[in-house]
Structure formats: structure tokens, C-alpha cells
Amino acid sequence: MKVLLLALLAAGSLAADEETAATAIKVAAETFLESLDDVHLKQAKFPFKEAERENWHYTPRDRAGLPLKDMNESQKNAGVGLITATLSEKASYKAAQIILLEGVLAGIENDPEKRDTEKYFAAIFGEPGDKDGWGFRFEGHHLSVNVTVVDGHGVSVTPNFMGTNPAEVADGEMKGLRPLAAEEDLGRALAVALLEGGNEGVLFDKKAPKEILTGEDRVAKGLDPVGVTAREMSEAQRKALFELITEYTGRFHEGIASVEFKKIKDAGNDKIHFGWAGSTKPGEAYYYRIQGPSFLIEAANVQNNANHMHTVWRDLEGDFGRDLLKEHVSHDH
């Protein structure tokens, strides 16, 4: 486990463009598969078109794929290579912290069987490099990274989920740890700025929903537009909005993140809504939603006395590479 976390924490910056990123991900997947024996290979590899590819979850449970618990140190390093080839340095650090929190939960709940830092599963779908599509999933409690690569260069990275429980560690060696601090602080700061600026419409409900509304849906559907549009914001507020959006797209290497951010803006810059529900006071329950024509971001911190945070980023047309696969089929077949 120590080797795994060190590898995540040491993730460096790479992949200046999407094609370079796709190549790095392909190499990482091949390296992982080559590290496995026949028994482990059967656990880790699935056909690309199998429905399991879209069977994503962020709750604690057994999953399809090969768990870290069943890997030797070399295989763990190769499995983590899938993450470091895809996530940015900052997001790799968040992922390491999220995994570490399972150990904190094991102590809080006295349930090491359920809360296990090695119950994170790697699964490869299809043949790495197949132009008709292939992908991987790295997933466990509060972390779901889903990647699809099409035509050797198009990369889809949604749905993407990161969560933390506790959202802020109250005591012990990790006291004060807040893996998703930026997602919370930037969202709250924008909501407060809008309210203080007279945009009271940003608060669409005084009570926050208990959970992100799209849950573990395989197909994300647009929700009711709520709050304030980017068009209604001041220049400083719009800058804060896009800084918050970048906190989500920036979970991935620049070659992927820049393409995703451009897609979001090109779909309708001024049509993006930001809405807040619940309290804007730190330590109290809240929910926010950012939604544009092509994407949806949700964050909720309500459970466990508002110290249990969930965040998700969905592409309304491109989750699991659906838009890339559709374009590929129409172009090549």
C-alpha cells in the first residue's frame, strides 16, 4: 500500500495534447496487463462492448476487476500507472488521500473488512490501442475514474467521481486533511459573492438535497436549470465560476483537460447555470450544481453532519465515450 500511495503522490505532469495523453494511457494499460498472470488477467480484462463497462459505482462494495488486495507490489505500481497516466498531479494527490481516508473510516467505524484501502479495483475493457474503442476503470469507495479512448486520440473521462468521508478529518495523525477543499471553498466563495452582489437567485433552495441527484445513473440526464447564468454574473464572478469548473476538468492531464474545458465553453458559455442549496456557512449542509448544455457538475456535503462530501462530473452526451464512439461509427463505418 505504501508503494501505491508513493506512486500516486509522485505523479508528474505529462501529456501536453490529447493524442499524447491517449498514447500514455495506452502504454500504462499495456504495462499493467503484461504484469498479470493468466488468473489475474481473467479478473482484470473484459470485452469492450460488455455492459460491465458502464456499471460504475462510488459506494463501498465488491466490484468487477482486479483488486489491489490481490496484486503484488509490482502489479500495484502498474495498476496505479493507469491513474498517473490520466490524472493531473493535483488529482493524483487527491486520489491518494481519498484512498487513505478508508483507513481513517476503518478506525472510526471499527470495520476494517468494509473499509479497506486495498479494495480498489482495476479493469481493462477491450484491447489497448484498438481504434474502435477501449478503456479502463479504476474504482473503489469514493473514487471512480472511467476512461474511454477512441480512434487512438479521442479520450473520454466521465463519469468522474471523487468523495471524502470525513470531508475534514477531525483528529488523529491526519487531522485537518481535506482532499476536496478546493471544490468546497471555491463553490462557497462563488455563492457568497453572488448573494452579496444581489444575485439572490443563486440560492434555489434553503435546504440541501441529501445526495447528488444523478446518483450512480449510467446515463446522466440534464436537471432543471437552477441558480444564476454566467451571463448574469460580473466579470469577476464569471472568472470564479470557470475557476471552479477547471477544478473538475483539471483533474486530468492538460492534454485532456484543455479539450474538455474548450468543449464546455464552446457548447454555450453564457448558458452555464450555477445554483446553491442549503447554508453558505462552513460546517453546515450544502449542495451546488453547475450545468451547461453539454455537462453537469454536482457537489453535496450533507451526510454525517455535513462532513461527508460527494462530487461528480458528467458529460450529458459523452459519458463512457458515447459521443466519440458515435462519431467514429458514422465516420468510419
Contacts in CASP RR format, 6 or more apart in sequence:
PFRMAT RR
TARGET T0000
AUTHOR 0000-0000-0000
METHOD contacts of the structure
MODEL  1
MKVLLLALLAAGSLAADEETAATAIKVAAETFLESLDDVHLKQAKFPFKE
AERENWHYTPRDRAGLPLKDMNESQKNAGVGLITATLSEKASYKAAQIIL
LEGVLAGIENDPEKRDTEKYFAAIFGEPGDKDGWGFRFEGHHLSVNVTVV
DGHGVSVTPNFMGTNPAEVADGEMKGLRPLAAEEDLGRALAVALLEGGNE
GVLFDKKAPKEILTGEDRVAKGLDPVGVTAREMSEAQRKALFELITEYTG
RFHEGIASVEFKKIKDAGNDKIHFGWAGSTKPGEAYYYRIQGPSFLIEAA
NVQNNANHMHTVWRDLEGDFGRDLLKEHVSHDH
1 68 0 8 1.000
1 76 0 8 1.000
1 117 0 8 1.000
1 118 0 8 1.000
3 73 0 8 1.000
3 76 0 8 1.000
3 77 0 8 1.000
4 68 0 8 1.000
4 76 0 8 1.000
4 77 0 8 1.000
4 80 0 8 1.000
4 99 0 8 1.000
5 96 0 8 1.000
5 99 0 8 1.000
5 100 0 8 1.000
7 76 0 8 1.000
7 77 0 8 1.000
7 80 0 8 1.000
7 81 0 8 1.000
7 84 0 8 1.000
8 80 0 8 1.000
8 83 0 8 1.000
8 84 0 8 1.000
8 92 0 8 1.000
8 93 0 8 1.000
8 95 0 8 1.000
8 96 0 8 1.000
8 99 0 8 1.000
9 92 0 8 1.000
9 93 0 8 1.000
9 96 0 8 1.000
10 84 0 8 1.000
11 83 0 8 1.000
11 84 0 8 1.000
11 87 0 8 1.000
11 88 0 8 1.000
11 89 0 8 1.000
11 92 0 8 1.000
11 93 0 8 1.000
12 84 0 8 1.000
12 89 0 8 1.000
12 92 0 8 1.000
13 88 0 8 1.000
13 89 0 8 1.000
13 253 0 8 1.000
13 254 0 8 1.000
14 20 0 8 1.000
14 21 0 8 1.000
14 24 0 8 1.000
14 85 0 8 1.000
14 253 0 8 1.000
15 21 0 8 1.000
15 24 0 8 1.000
15 85 0 8 1.000
15 253 0 8 1.000
15 254 0 8 1.000
15 255 0 8 1.000
15 256 0 8 1.000
16 254 0 8 1.000
16 255 0 8 1.000
17 255 0 8 1.000
18 153 0 8 1.000
18 154 0 8 1.000
18 155 0 8 1.000
18 255 0 8 1.000
18 256 0 8 1.000
18 259 0 8 1.000
19 152 0 8 1.000
19 153 0 8 1.000
19 154 0 8 1.000
20 255 0 8 1.000
21 85 0 8 1.000
21 86 0 8 1.000
21 155 0 8 1.000
21 252 0 8 1.000
21 253 0 8 1.000
21 255 0 8 1.000
21 256 0 8 1.000
22 149 0 8 1.000
22 152 0 8 1.000
22 153 0 8 1.000
22 154 0 8 1.000
22 155 0 8 1.000
23 152 0 8 1.000
24 85 0 8 1.000
24 253 0 8 1.000
25 82 0 8 1.000
25 85 0 8 1.000
25 86 0 8 1.000
25 136 0 8 1.000
25 147 0 8 1.000
25 149 0 8 1.000
25 155 0 8 1.000
26 128 0 8 1.000
26 129 0 8 1.000
26 149 0 8 1.000
26 152 0 8 1.000
27 85 0 8 1.000
28 78 0 8 1.000
28 79 0 8 1.000
28 81 0 8 1.000
28 82 0 8 1.000
28 84 0 8 1.000
28 85 0 8 1.000
28 86 0 8 1.000
29 82 0 8 1.000
29 124 0 8 1.000
29 128 0 8 1.000
29 134 0 8 1.000
29 135 0 8 1.000
29 136 0 8 1.000
30 128 0 8 1.000
31 78 0 8 1.000
31 81 0 8 1.000
32 44 0 8 1.000
32 75 0 8 1.000
32 78 0 8 1.000
32 79 0 8 1.000
32 81 0 8 1.000
32 82 0 8 1.000
32 122 0 8 1.000
32 124 0 8 1.000
33 41 0 8 1.000
33 44 0 8 1.000
33 45 0 8 1.000
33 124 0 8 1.000
33 128 0 8 1.000
34 78 0 8 1.000
35 74 0 8 1.000
35 75 0 8 1.000
35 78 0 8 1.000
35 79 0 8 1.000
36 44 0 8 1.000
36 66 0 8 1.000
36 75 0 8 1.000
40 66 0 8 1.000
40 70 0 8 1.000
40 71 0 8 1.000
40 75 0 8 1.000
43 65 0 8 1.000
43 66 0 8 1.000
43 70 0 8 1.000
44 65 0 8 1.000
44 66 0 8 1.000
44 122 0 8 1.000
44 123 0 8 1.000
44 124 0 8 1.000
45 123 0 8 1.000
45 124 0 8 1.000
45 125 0 8 1.000
45 126 0 8 1.000
46 52 0 8 1.000
46 53 0 8 1.000
46 64 0 8 1.000
46 65 0 8 1.000
46 123 0 8 1.000
46 124 0 8 1.000
46 125 0 8 1.000
46 126 0 8 1.000
47 125 0 8 1.000
47 126 0 8 1.000
48 125 0 8 1.000
48 126 0 8 1.000
48 127 0 8 1.000
48 130 0 8 1.000
48 132 0 8 1.000
48 133 0 8 1.000
48 134 0 8 1.000
48 135 0 8 1.000
50 125 0 8 1.000
52 64 0 8 1.000
52 123 0 8 1.000
52 125 0 8 1.000
53 125 0 8 1.000
53 135 0 8 1.000
53 137 0 8 1.000
53 320 0 8 1.000
54 218 0 8 1.000
54 319 0 8 1.000
54 320 0 8 1.000
55 64 0 8 1.000
55 218 0 8 1.000
56 137 0 8 1.000
56 139 0 8 1.000
56 144 0 8 1.000
56 146 0 8 1.000
56 159 0 8 1.000
56 161 0 8 1.000
56 216 0 8 1.000
56 218 0 8 1.000
57 63 0 8 1.000
57 139 0 8 1.000
57 140 0 8 1.000
57 144 0 8 1.000
57 216 0 8 1.000
58 139 0 8 1.000
58 140 0 8 1.000
58 141 0 8 1.000
58 142 0 8 1.000
58 143 0 8 1.000
58 144 0 8 1.000
58 161 0 8 1.000
58 163 0 8 1.000
58 216 0 8 1.000
58 310 0 8 1.000
58 312 0 8 1.000
59 141 0 8 1.000
59 216 0 8 1.000
60 114 0 8 1.000
60 115 0 8 1.000
60 119 0 8 1.000
60 140 0 8 1.000
60 141 0 8 1.000
62 119 0 8 1.000
63 121 0 8 1.000
63 123 0 8 1.000
63 139 0 8 1.000
63 140 0 8 1.000
64 121 0 8 1.000
64 123 0 8 1.000
65 121 0 8 1.000
65 122 0 8 1.000
65 123 0 8 1.000
65 137 0 8 1.000
66 75 0 8 1.000
66 121 0 8 1.000
66 122 0 8 1.000
66 123 0 8 1.000
67 118 0 8 1.000
67 119 0 8 1.000
67 120 0 8 1.000
67 121 0 8 1.000
68 76 0 8 1.000
68 117 0 8 1.000
68 118 0 8 1.000
68 119 0 8 1.000
68 120 0 8 1.000
68 121 0 8 1.000
68 122 0 8 1.000
69 116 0 8 1.000
69 118 0 8 1.000
69 119 0 8 1.000
71 79 0 8 1.000
79 122 0 8 1.000
79 138 0 8 1.000
82 122 0 8 1.000
82 136 0 8 1.000
82 138 0 8 1.000
82 145 0 8 1.000
82 147 0 8 1.000
83 92 0 8 1.000
83 95 0 8 1.000
83 138 0 8 1.000
83 145 0 8 1.000
84 92 0 8 1.000
85 253 0 8 1.000
86 145 0 8 1.000
86 147 0 8 1.000
86 157 0 8 1.000
86 252 0 8 1.000
86 253 0 8 1.000
86 256 0 8 1.000
87 95 0 8 1.000
87 145 0 8 1.000
87 251 0 8 1.000
87 252 0 8 1.000
87 253 0 8 1.000
88 250 0 8 1.000
88 251 0 8 1.000
88 252 0 8 1.000
88 253 0 8 1.000
88 254 0 8 1.000
88 257 0 8 1.000
90 250 0 8 1.000
90 251 0 8 1.000
91 162 0 8 1.000
91 250 0 8 1.000
91 251 0 8 1.000
91 252 0 8 1.000
94 162 0 8 1.000
94 179 0 8 1.000
94 180 0 8 1.000
94 251 0 8 1.000
95 143 0 8 1.000
95 145 0 8 1.000
95 162 0 8 1.000
97 164 0 8 1.000
97 177 0 8 1.000
97 179 0 8 1.000
98 142 0 8 1.000
98 143 0 8 1.000
98 162 0 8 1.000
98 163 0 8 1.000
98 164 0 8 1.000
98 179 0 8 1.000
99 117 0 8 1.000
99 120 0 8 1.000
99 143 0 8 1.000
100 117 0 8 1.000
100 174 0 8 1.000
100 177 0 8 1.000
101 142 0 8 1.000
101 164 0 8 1.000
101 165 0 8 1.000
101 166 0 8 1.000
101 169 0 8 1.000
101 177 0 8 1.000
101 179 0 8 1.000
102 115 0 8 1.000
102 116 0 8 1.000
102 117 0 8 1.000
102 119 0 8 1.000
102 141 0 8 1.000
103 112 0 8 1.000
103 115 0 8 1.000
103 116 0 8 1.000
103 117 0 8 1.000
104 166 0 8 1.000
104 169 0 8 1.000
104 174 0 8 1.000
105 111 0 8 1.000
105 115 0 8 1.000
105 165 0 8 1.000
106 112 0 8 1.000
106 114 0 8 1.000
106 115 0 8 1.000
106 116 0 8 1.000
106 117 0 8 1.000
107 115 0 8 1.000
108 166 0 8 1.000
109 115 0 8 1.000
115 141 0 8 1.000
119 140 0 8 1.000
119 141 0 8 1.000
120 138 0 8 1.000
120 139 0 8 1.000
120 140 0 8 1.000
120 143 0 8 1.000
121 137 0 8 1.000
121 138 0 8 1.000
121 139 0 8 1.000
121 140 0 8 1.000
122 136 0 8 1.000
122 137 0 8 1.000
122 138 0 8 1.000
123 136 0 8 1.000
123 137 0 8 1.000
123 138 0 8 1.000
123 139 0 8 1.000
124 134 0 8 1.000
124 135 0 8 1.000
124 136 0 8 1.000
125 134 0 8 1.000
125 135 0 8 1.000
125 136 0 8 1.000
125 137 0 8 1.000
126 133 0 8 1.000
126 134 0 8 1.000
126 135 0 8 1.000
127 134 0 8 1.000
128 134 0 8 1.000
128 135 0 8 1.000
129 149 0 8 1.000
129 152 0 8 1.000
131 150 0 8 1.000
131 151 0 8 1.000
131 152 0 8 1.000
131 328 0 8 1.000
132 150 0 8 1.000
132 328 0 8 1.000
133 148 0 8 1.000
133 149 0 8 1.000
133 150 0 8 1.000
133 151 0 8 1.000
133 325 0 8 1.000
133 328 0 8 1.000
134 148 0 8 1.000
134 149 0 8 1.000
135 147 0 8 1.000
135 148 0 8 1.000
135 149 0 8 1.000
136 147 0 8 1.000
137 144 0 8 1.000
137 145 0 8 1.000
137 146 0 8 1.000
137 147 0 8 1.000
138 144 0 8 1.000
138 145 0 8 1.000
139 145 0 8 1.000
139 146 0 8 1.000
142 161 0 8 1.000
142 162 0 8 1.000
142 163 0 8 1.000
142 164 0 8 1.000
142 165 0 8 1.000
142 310 0 8 1.000
143 161 0 8 1.000
143 162 0 8 1.000
143 163 0 8 1.000
144 159 0 8 1.000
144 160 0 8 1.000
144 161 0 8 1.000
145 157 0 8 1.000
145 160 0 8 1.000
146 156 0 8 1.000
146 157 0 8 1.000
146 158 0 8 1.000
146 159 0 8 1.000
146 160 0 8 1.000
146 319 0 8 1.000
146 320 0 8 1.000
147 155 0 8 1.000
147 156 0 8 1.000
147 157 0 8 1.000
148 155 0 8 1.000
148 156 0 8 1.000
148 320 0 8 1.000
148 321 0 8 1.000
148 324 0 8 1.000
148 325 0 8 1.000
149 155 0 8 1.000
149 156 0 8 1.000
150 156 0 8 1.000
150 321 0 8 1.000
150 324 0 8 1.000
150 325 0 8 1.000
150 327 0 8 1.000
150 328 0 8 1.000
151 324 0 8 1.000
151 328 0 8 1.000
154 324 0 8 1.000
155 256 0 8 1.000
155 259 0 8 1.000
156 315 0 8 1.000
156 318 0 8 1.000
156 319 0 8 1.000
156 320 0 8 1.000
156 321 0 8 1.000
156 322 0 8 1.000
156 323 0 8 1.000
156 324 0 8 1.000
157 251 0 8 1.000
157 252 0 8 1.000
157 256 0 8 1.000
157 260 0 8 1.000
158 313 0 8 1.000
158 314 0 8 1.000
158 315 0 8 1.000
158 318 0 8 1.000
158 319 0 8 1.000
158 320 0 8 1.000
159 220 0 8 1.000
159 312 0 8 1.000
159 313 0 8 1.000
159 314 0 8 1.000
159 315 0 8 1.000
159 319 0 8 1.000
159 320 0 8 1.000
160 248 0 8 1.000
160 251 0 8 1.000
160 312 0 8 1.000
160 313 0 8 1.000
161 310 0 8 1.000
161 311 0 8 1.000
161 312 0 8 1.000
161 313 0 8 1.000
162 179 0 8 1.000
162 180 0 8 1.000
162 183 0 8 1.000
162 251 0 8 1.000
162 311 0 8 1.000
163 179 0 8 1.000
163 180 0 8 1.000
163 309 0 8 1.000
163 310 0 8 1.000
163 311 0 8 1.000
164 178 0 8 1.000
164 179 0 8 1.000
164 180 0 8 1.000
164 308 0 8 1.000
164 309 0 8 1.000
165 303 0 8 1.000
165 304 0 8 1.000
165 307 0 8 1.000
165 308 0 8 1.000
165 309 0 8 1.000
166 304 0 8 1.000
166 307 0 8 1.000
166 308 0 8 1.000
167 178 0 8 1.000
167 180 0 8 1.000
167 184 0 8 1.000
167 301 0 8 1.000
167 306 0 8 1.000
167 307 0 8 1.000
167 308 0 8 1.000
167 309 0 8 1.000
168 176 0 8 1.000
168 177 0 8 1.000
168 178 0 8 1.000
168 307 0 8 1.000
169 175 0 8 1.000
169 176 0 8 1.000
169 177 0 8 1.000
169 178 0 8 1.000
170 176 0 8 1.000
170 307 0 8 1.000
178 184 0 8 1.000
180 309 0 8 1.000
180 311 0 8 1.000
182 247 0 8 1.000
183 244 0 8 1.000
183 247 0 8 1.000
183 248 0 8 1.000
183 299 0 8 1.000
183 309 0 8 1.000
183 311 0 8 1.000
184 299 0 8 1.000
184 301 0 8 1.000
184 309 0 8 1.000
186 240 0 8 1.000
186 243 0 8 1.000
186 244 0 8 1.000
186 247 0 8 1.000
187 244 0 8 1.000
187 276 0 8 1.000
187 288 0 8 1.000
187 299 0 8 1.000
188 280 0 8 1.000
188 282 0 8 1.000
188 286 0 8 1.000
189 240 0 8 1.000
190 237 0 8 1.000
190 240 0 8 1.000
190 241 0 8 1.000
190 244 0 8 1.000
190 274 0 8 1.000
191 202 0 8 1.000
191 203 0 8 1.000
191 274 0 8 1.000
191 275 0 8 1.000
191 276 0 8 1.000
191 280 0 8 1.000
191 288 0 8 1.000
192 280 0 8 1.000
193 236 0 8 1.000
193 237 0 8 1.000
193 240 0 8 1.000
194 201 0 8 1.000
194 202 0 8 1.000
194 228 0 8 1.000
194 233 0 8 1.000
194 237 0 8 1.000
194 274 0 8 1.000
195 202 0 8 1.000
195 203 0 8 1.000
195 280 0 8 1.000
197 234 0 8 1.000
199 228 0 8 1.000
199 232 0 8 1.000
199 233 0 8 1.000
199 237 0 8 1.000
201 227 0 8 1.000
201 228 0 8 1.000
201 275 0 8 1.000
202 227 0 8 1.000
202 228 0 8 1.000
202 274 0 8 1.000
202 275 0 8 1.000
202 276 0 8 1.000
203 227 0 8 1.000
203 275 0 8 1.000
203 276 0 8 1.000
203 277 0 8 1.000
203 278 0 8 1.000
204 226 0 8 1.000
204 227 0 8 1.000
204 275 0 8 1.000
204 276 0 8 1.000
204 277 0 8 1.000
205 277 0 8 1.000
205 278 0 8 1.000
206 277 0 8 1.000
206 278 0 8 1.000
207 277 0 8 1.000
207 278 0 8 1.000
208 277 0 8 1.000
208 278 0 8 1.000
208 279 0 8 1.000
208 285 0 8 1.000
208 286 0 8 1.000
208 287 0 8 1.000
208 300 0 8 1.000
208 302 0 8 1.000
209 277 0 8 1.000
209 287 0 8 1.000
209 300 0 8 1.000
209 302 0 8 1.000
210 300 0 8 1.000
210 302 0 8 1.000
210 303 0 8 1.000
211 300 0 8 1.000
211 302 0 8 1.000
211 303 0 8 1.000
211 310 0 8 1.000
212 287 0 8 1.000
212 298 0 8 1.000
212 299 0 8 1.000
212 300 0 8 1.000
212 310 0 8 1.000
212 311 0 8 1.000
212 312 0 8 1.000
213 223 0 8 1.000
213 289 0 8 1.000
213 298 0 8 1.000
214 220 0 8 1.000
214 221 0 8 1.000
214 223 0 8 1.000
214 296 0 8 1.000
214 298 0 8 1.000
214 312 0 8 1.000
214 314 0 8 1.000
215 312 0 8 1.000
218 319 0 8 1.000
218 320 0 8 1.000
219 319 0 8 1.000
220 296 0 8 1.000
220 314 0 8 1.000
220 315 0 8 1.000
220 316 0 8 1.000
220 319 0 8 1.000
221 316 0 8 1.000
222 291 0 8 1.000
222 296 0 8 1.000
222 316 0 8 1.000
223 289 0 8 1.000
223 291 0 8 1.000
223 296 0 8 1.000
225 273 0 8 1.000
225 291 0 8 1.000
226 273 0 8 1.000
226 275 0 8 1.000
226 289 0 8 1.000
226 291 0 8 1.000
227 273 0 8 1.000
227 274 0 8 1.000
227 275 0 8 1.000
227 276 0 8 1.000
228 273 0 8 1.000
228 274 0 8 1.000
228 275 0 8 1.000
229 270 0 8 1.000
229 271 0 8 1.000
229 272 0 8 1.000
229 273 0 8 1.000
230 238 0 8 1.000
230 241 0 8 1.000
230 269 0 8 1.000
230 270 0 8 1.000
230 271 0 8 1.000
230 272 0 8 1.000
230 273 0 8 1.000
230 274 0 8 1.000
231 270 0 8 1.000
231 271 0 8 1.000
233 241 0 8 1.000
241 272 0 8 1.000
241 274 0 8 1.000
241 290 0 8 1.000
242 265 0 8 1.000
244 274 0 8 1.000
244 290 0 8 1.000
245 261 0 8 1.000
245 264 0 8 1.000
245 272 0 8 1.000
245 290 0 8 1.000
245 297 0 8 1.000
246 257 0 8 1.000
246 261 0 8 1.000
248 297 0 8 1.000
248 311 0 8 1.000
248 313 0 8 1.000
249 257 0 8 1.000
249 260 0 8 1.000
249 261 0 8 1.000
249 264 0 8 1.000
249 313 0 8 1.000
250 257 0 8 1.000
250 261 0 8 1.000
251 257 0 8 1.000
251 313 0 8 1.000
252 260 0 8 1.000
263 294 0 8 1.000
263 295 0 8 1.000
264 272 0 8 1.000
264 292 0 8 1.000
264 294 0 8 1.000
264 295 0 8 1.000
267 292 0 8 1.000
267 293 0 8 1.000
267 294 0 8 1.000
267 295 0 8 1.000
268 292 0 8 1.000
268 293 0 8 1.000
268 294 0 8 1.000
271 292 0 8 1.000
271 293 0 8 1.000
272 290 0 8 1.000
272 291 0 8 1.000
272 292 0 8 1.000
273 289 0 8 1.000
273 290 0 8 1.000
273 291 0 8 1.000
273 292 0 8 1.000
274 288 0 8 1.000
274 289 0 8 1.000
274 290 0 8 1.000
275 288 0 8 1.000
275 289 0 8 1.000
275 290 0 8 1.000
276 286 0 8 1.000
276 287 0 8 1.000
276 288 0 8 1.000
277 286 0 8 1.000
277 287 0 8 1.000
277 288 0 8 1.000
278 284 0 8 1.000
278 285 0 8 1.000
278 286 0 8 1.000
278 287 0 8 1.000
279 285 0 8 1.000
279 286 0 8 1.000
280 286 0 8 1.000
283 306 0 8 1.000
283 307 0 8 1.000
284 306 0 8 1.000
285 301 0 8 1.000
285 302 0 8 1.000
285 306 0 8 1.000
286 300 0 8 1.000
286 301 0 8 1.000
286 302 0 8 1.000
286 306 0 8 1.000
287 298 0 8 1.000
287 299 0 8 1.000
287 300 0 8 1.000
287 301 0 8 1.000
287 302 0 8 1.000
288 298 0 8 1.000
288 299 0 8 1.000
289 296 0 8 1.000
289 297 0 8 1.000
289 298 0 8 1.000
289 299 0 8 1.000
290 296 0 8 1.000
290 297 0 8 1.000
291 297 0 8 1.000
293 316 0 8 1.000
294 315 0 8 1.000
294 316 0 8 1.000
294 317 0 8 1.000
295 313 0 8 1.000
295 314 0 8 1.000
295 315 0 8 1.000
295 316 0 8 1.000
296 313 0 8 1.000
296 314 0 8 1.000
296 316 0 8 1.000
297 311 0 8 1.000
297 312 0 8 1.000
297 313 0 8 1.000
297 314 0 8 1.000
298 310 0 8 1.000
298 311 0 8 1.000
298 312 0 8 1.000
299 309 0 8 1.000
299 310 0 8 1.000
299 311 0 8 1.000
299 312 0 8 1.000
300 309 0 8 1.000
300 310 0 8 1.000
300 311 0 8 1.000
301 307 0 8 1.000
301 308 0 8 1.000
301 309 0 8 1.000
301 310 0 8 1.000
302 308 0 8 1.000
315 321 0 8 1.000
315 323 0 8 1.000
317 323 0 8 1.000
318 324 0 8 1.000
END
